[in-house]
Amino acid sequence: RSRYSDDMTKWATNALREIGFSDDRSAAVDYSSQGTYKQQHDTGQNLKYLVVFPHVKCASQGNSADASADAASVGPNTSSKEYIVTACEFSTFGEIVSSKTQSWSQRKRLLKILQDAKTEFDGLEQRLIQGSPLSPGEQAIYDANSGCDAEKISWLQGEIKGMVDNGKLTADEKVQLIESLSANIEAVDAEIEQSRAEGKDKRVEKLEEKKSAIQTRLAAVRGCTPVRHRLKKGDEIQKAVVALQPLYALEEKGRAMA
């Protein structure tokens, strides 16, 4: 760490945000984490890491004819979670969100899936309007979409905002959101400074209002008490732990006699 400036992480994350990446402390080696980054601190070695999850595209596999085929010709994976949330009707979507996603991070990742699906759907629809034919796979993707992505996105954004307003954040999510809001304030400050230099008083006024709203939200997040979500099989796990205690005791007894 001593070889680099203390602002290195700030410079790197700002550069990533400028090209469309977002901070996600729950990001993992998974396709849904594409276009995100997260920071990690190895306290043992006193090293800080910035882990970036880039956008990737899988290469086609198989014979030469298959390898040259357009990946879009395959069509959607009808058993995937991404397909289910985009193909289902709005009423079913609400039930899925309530029963399958309990955390703020899960719903944020679901929101990104929907936004990406809407972007793809809108692109395909625009091509149809222009009279451009779709590949069989693209046509299958277009036909499978319920067409209510905008309604789902708007509703889910309200649910996510409600979780923040009600303080339903885990400790990690709280830290993540504080960092994100703080970065937003820095970005707005930069815009205010630039607008003042350009003499755009009305824009400065709007930006000041935006900054005030972010600061209010940041204060609310800092003041909330983190929650802990119960594990899906928490009761069964607890019973198993209790049942294992006699075995642990026998193991310790065996070590003492050895």
Sequence and secondary structure as in RCSB ss.txt:
>XXXX:A:sequence
RSRYSDDMTKWATNALREIGFSDDRSAAVDYSSQGTYKQQHDTGQNLKYLVVFPHVKCASQGNSADASADAASVG
PNTSSKEYIVTACEFSTFGEIVSSKTQSWSQRKRLLKILQDAKTEFDGLEQRLIQGSPLSPGEQAIYDANSGCDA
EKISWLQGEIKGMVDNGKLTADEKVQLIESLSANIEAVDAEIEQSRAEGKDKRVEKLEEKKSAIQTRLAAVRGCT
PVRHRLKKGDEIQKAVVALQPLYALEEKGRAMA
>XXXX:A:secstr
 TTS TTHHHHHHHHHHHTT EE TT  SSGGGTTEEEEEEETTTTEEEEEEE        SSHHHHHS GGGG 
  TTSHHHHHHHS HHHHHHHHHHH  SHHHHHHHHHHHHHHHHHHHHHHHHHHTT    HHHHHHHHHS S HH
HHHHHHHHHHHHHHHTT   HHHHHHHHHHHHHHHHHHHHHHHHHHHTT HHHHHHHHHHHHHHHHHHHHHHHS 
      TTHHHHHHHHHHHHHHHHHHHHHHHH 
